[in-house]
Amino acid sequence: MDPLFDLLGQLGVGLATNAIYDLLKLTVMAPADREHLEQQIENQIRPHGVTMKASTVIEAVAQHGFITIQGSYLYAPTALAFGSQVGGAVVGNNSTLRTDKTAITAGADAHMLTQGNA
């Protein structure tokens, strides 16, 4: 490949990177937006690729926020509760929630969304 084309390509990537960086910096540094971003980050629980087993019950419940369970296996013989009183919860993308009497299995790219406790 021509060295000039190589250089121009790198210049284009550099300019695009700088533009994206400036946009992100402005978004994060604005006081109102920053508080909103911090609240969103604070109020998220994201177990990914975990195995959880309990002797009776698993409760993954947030009072305010979002729970996202992906690529995980949760088992409790009696009951399994997940959700958020204000916010939501998603389980999916190769995850299984199982008790002795029931199971929810979501394969690749499959998801179940709840609002409130499920």
Residue frames as qw, qx, qy, qz and C-alpha x, y, z in Angstrom:
[[0.000, 0.889, 0.457, 0.000, 0.00, 0.00, 0.00],
 [0.340, 0.663, -0.033, 0.667, 1.14, 3.55, -0.69],
 [0.426, -0.201, -0.518, 0.714, 2.75, 5.18, 2.40],
 [0.126, -0.140, -0.018, -0.982, 0.77, 8.39, 1.70],
 [0.616, -0.345, -0.477, -0.524, -2.55, 6.51, 1.92],
 [0.650, -0.262, -0.626, 0.341, -1.34, 4.87, 5.13],
 [0.234, -0.050, -0.312, 0.919, -0.52, 8.26, 6.63],
 [0.345, -0.219, -0.208, -0.889, -3.87, 9.77, 5.56],
 [0.674, -0.342, -0.617, -0.217, -5.72, 6.81, 7.07],
 [0.536, -0.249, -0.557, 0.583, -3.93, 7.25, 10.39],
 [0.016, 0.070, -0.093, 0.993, -4.69, 10.97, 10.31],
 [0.511, -0.312, -0.414, -0.686, -8.39, 10.26, 9.78],
 [0.688, -0.362, -0.620, 0.102, -8.50, 7.80, 12.67],
 [0.391, -0.121, -0.399, 0.820, -6.67, 10.31, 14.88],
 [0.189, -0.177, -0.077, -0.963, -9.13, 13.09, 14.04],
 [0.638, -0.362, -0.515, -0.444, -12.13, 10.85, 14.66],
 [0.639, -0.275, -0.601, 0.395, -10.66, 9.72, 17.98],
 [0.191, -0.014, -0.263, 0.946, -10.07, 13.32, 19.07],
 [0.383, -0.274, -0.265, -0.841, -13.62, 14.30, 18.14],
 [0.708, -0.376, -0.576, -0.163, -15.10, 11.41, 20.12],
 [0.534, -0.176, -0.512, 0.650, -12.85, 12.19, 23.10],
 [0.014, -0.113, 0.097, -0.989, -13.93, 15.86, 23.10],
 [0.558, -0.339, -0.402, -0.642, -17.61, 14.87, 22.94],
 [0.723, -0.336, -0.589, 0.129, -17.25, 12.42, 25.83],
 [0.394, -0.053, -0.390, 0.830, -15.27, 14.93, 27.86],
 [0.228, -0.230, -0.055, -0.944, -17.97, 17.59, 27.42],
 [0.676, -0.352, -0.497, -0.415, -20.71, 15.11, 28.32],
 [0.711, -0.292, -0.548, 0.329, -19.00, 13.87, 31.48],
 [0.354, -0.006, -0.299, 0.886, -17.76, 17.24, 32.67],
 [0.301, -0.472, -0.224, -0.798, -21.13, 19.04, 32.56],
 [0.183, -0.224, 0.692, -0.662, -22.32, 19.21, 36.22],
 [0.744, 0.056, 0.229, -0.625, -25.91, 18.00, 35.69],
 [0.831, 0.325, -0.405, -0.200, -24.85, 15.28, 33.26],
 [0.310, 0.408, -0.786, 0.347, -22.03, 14.14, 35.53],
 [0.424, -0.163, 0.622, -0.638, -24.39, 13.68, 38.49],
 [0.851, 0.205, 0.016, -0.482, -26.79, 11.72, 36.30],
 [0.681, 0.431, -0.592, 0.010, -23.93, 9.56, 34.99],
 [0.034, 0.356, -0.795, 0.489, -22.64, 8.88, 38.51],
 [0.641, -0.036, 0.441, -0.627, -26.13, 7.89, 39.64],
 [0.865, 0.308, -0.229, -0.322, -26.51, 5.51, 36.70],
 [0.503, 0.429, -0.719, 0.215, -23.13, 3.90, 37.44],
 [0.212, -0.300, 0.697, -0.616, -23.90, 3.66, 41.17],
 [0.684, 0.061, 0.401, -0.607, -27.27, 2.02, 40.72],
 [0.786, 0.356, -0.401, -0.307, -26.26, -0.95, 38.60],
 [0.619, -0.365, 0.693, -0.053, -25.50, -4.53, 39.56],
 [0.689, 0.532, -0.356, -0.340, -24.09, -6.64, 36.72],
 [0.658, -0.321, 0.680, 0.045, -23.20, -10.24, 37.53],
 [0.679, 0.590, -0.317, -0.299, -21.64, -11.67, 34.39],
 [0.658, 0.367, -0.653, 0.075, -20.30, -15.18, 34.02],
 [0.212, -0.399, 0.703, -0.549, -20.97, -16.19, 37.61],
 [0.582, -0.242, -0.762, -0.151, -22.37, -19.29, 39.29],
 [0.283, -0.353, 0.458, -0.765, -24.41, -18.65, 42.44],
 [0.588, -0.251, -0.758, -0.131, -25.83, -21.42, 44.59],
 [0.316, -0.423, 0.406, -0.747, -27.75, -21.05, 47.84],
 [0.017, -0.035, -0.971, 0.234, -29.06, -23.55, 50.36],
 [0.211, 0.550, 0.733, -0.340, -32.59, -22.06, 50.29],
 [0.305, 0.880, 0.362, -0.045, -33.22, -18.69, 48.54],
 [0.454, -0.008, 0.176, 0.874, -31.34, -16.21, 46.34],
 [0.110, 0.905, 0.379, -0.161, -32.54, -12.61, 46.35],
 [0.431, -0.004, 0.231, 0.872, -30.94, -10.20, 43.91],
 [0.009, 0.840, 0.524, 0.140, -33.14, -7.16, 44.47],
 [0.313, 0.095, -0.083, 0.941, -32.23, -3.49, 44.18],
 [0.046, 0.657, 0.534, -0.530, -34.33, -0.77, 45.77],
 [0.359, 0.867, 0.005, -0.345, -33.48, 1.76, 43.02],
 [0.080, -0.628, 0.658, 0.409, -31.51, 0.86, 39.92],
 [0.802, 0.388, -0.300, -0.341, -30.89, -1.88, 37.42],
 [0.623, -0.350, 0.698, 0.043, -29.74, -5.48, 37.65],
 [0.691, 0.531, -0.371, -0.321, -28.36, -7.20, 34.56],
 [0.693, -0.314, 0.648, 0.006, -27.56, -10.91, 34.78],
 [0.689, 0.599, -0.309, -0.264, -25.69, -12.33, 31.77],
 [0.620, 0.420, -0.656, 0.097, -23.85, -15.55, 31.08],
 [0.174, -0.387, 0.699, -0.575, -24.64, -16.78, 34.59],
 [0.588, -0.238, -0.756, -0.163, -26.19, -19.70, 36.46],
 [0.278, -0.346, 0.468, -0.764, -28.19, -19.05, 39.64],
 [0.607, -0.206, -0.746, -0.182, -29.64, -21.93, 41.68],
 [0.250, -0.227, 0.620, -0.708, -31.60, -22.05, 44.92],
 [0.074, -0.185, -0.977, -0.069, -33.83, -25.02, 45.78],
 [0.057, 0.572, 0.693, -0.435, -36.70, -23.02, 47.31],
 [0.269, 0.902, 0.329, -0.079, -36.92, -19.66, 45.54],
 [0.500, -0.032, 0.209, 0.840, -35.04, -17.15, 43.44],
 [0.119, 0.909, 0.369, -0.152, -36.10, -13.48, 43.30],
 [0.454, -0.097, 0.194, 0.864, -34.55, -10.78, 41.19],
 [0.127, 0.794, 0.477, 0.356, -35.62, -7.31, 40.20],
 [0.244, 0.044, -0.201, 0.948, -35.71, -3.69, 41.20],
 [0.039, 0.653, 0.640, -0.403, -38.47, -1.83, 43.01],
 [0.276, 0.899, 0.044, -0.336, -37.70, 1.32, 40.99],
 [0.027, -0.608, 0.676, 0.416, -35.75, 0.58, 37.81],
 [0.882, 0.276, -0.164, -0.344, -35.61, -2.80, 36.17],
 [0.548, -0.419, 0.719, 0.090, -33.87, -6.12, 35.80],
 [0.718, 0.501, -0.360, -0.323, -32.70, -8.10, 32.79],
 [0.640, -0.326, 0.693, 0.065, -31.63, -11.72, 32.67],
 [0.819, 0.545, 0.082, -0.160, -30.36, -13.36, 29.52],
 [0.424, 0.752, -0.505, -0.001, -27.57, -14.02, 27.09],
 [0.681, 0.164, -0.698, 0.149, -26.82, -17.61, 28.13],
 [0.167, -0.318, 0.610, -0.706, -28.18, -17.40, 31.69],
 [0.558, -0.318, -0.740, -0.199, -30.22, -19.81, 33.79],
 [0.335, -0.349, 0.461, -0.744, -32.22, -19.11, 36.94],
 [0.625, -0.079, -0.750, -0.204, -33.25, -22.44, 38.52],
 [0.517, -0.367, 0.528, -0.565, -35.09, -23.79, 41.56],
 [0.285, -0.059, 0.956, -0.043, -36.12, -27.38, 42.30],
 [0.446, 0.512, 0.692, -0.246, -39.53, -26.75, 40.70],
 [0.475, 0.848, 0.230, -0.048, -38.89, -24.28, 37.87],
 [0.565, -0.269, 0.302, 0.719, -36.26, -22.72, 35.63],
 [0.396, 0.891, 0.055, -0.213, -35.77, -19.82, 33.28],
 [0.656, -0.187, 0.443, 0.582, -33.13, -20.36, 30.62],
 [0.380, 0.883, 0.022, -0.274, -32.26, -17.62, 28.14],
 [0.839, 0.143, 0.268, 0.450, -29.93, -18.56, 25.29],
 [0.408, -0.124, 0.209, 0.880, -27.59, -16.34, 23.30],
 [0.048, -0.133, -0.264, -0.954, -29.17, -12.94, 22.56],
 [0.431, -0.568, -0.627, -0.312, -32.37, -13.86, 24.46],
 [0.109, 0.139, -0.482, 0.858, -33.40, -11.65, 27.38],
 [0.321, -0.670, -0.661, -0.104, -36.22, -11.24, 29.86],
 [0.090, 0.339, -0.199, 0.915, -36.93, -7.78, 31.28],
 [0.363, -0.615, -0.692, 0.110, -38.83, -7.17, 34.51],
 [0.062, -0.530, 0.155, -0.831, -40.02, -4.13, 36.37],
 [0.698, -0.479, 0.219, -0.485, -40.53, -4.67, 40.08],
 [0.362, -0.402, 0.836, -0.092, -39.62, -7.96, 41.72],
 [0.743, 0.224, -0.456, -0.435, -39.97, -11.19, 39.74]]
